[in-house]
Amino acid sequence: MRVTRRRCFRPPWTWNPGRRRSSNEVYDTEHVPLLLRVPGILSVARFKTQELTMIIGGQRKTILVENVPTYNALYELESPEVLTSDAWAKAVDQGRWPAQVRPLTKNRRHVLYRRILP
């Protein structure tokens, strides 16, 4: 994903155990396509947390990732106002997401980022 705009929205979450496969299917095939139709949503990329090994201060370290959401999405936005638009409000409550999947999520956080460099 090449971020070209100044704002990104990140809604990380974790699925309840036993529902990951069906929840991911709904997110990928319904929820994201609906949101990509919202004016001002430029792109969406999804991510899953993984083990991290890196060198810090000359030492190789494995970082334990605890108490953070398993899944992440990054939405590139024209502006923050997209998140309060009528089109957004309609899209986030369409399909199977609101009734069948959203209630199964936990550890949800919603974060808006403003690009500062370059």
Order of alpha helices (4+ residues) and beta strands (2+ residues): beta-beta-alpha-alpha-beta-beta-beta-beta-alpha-beta-beta
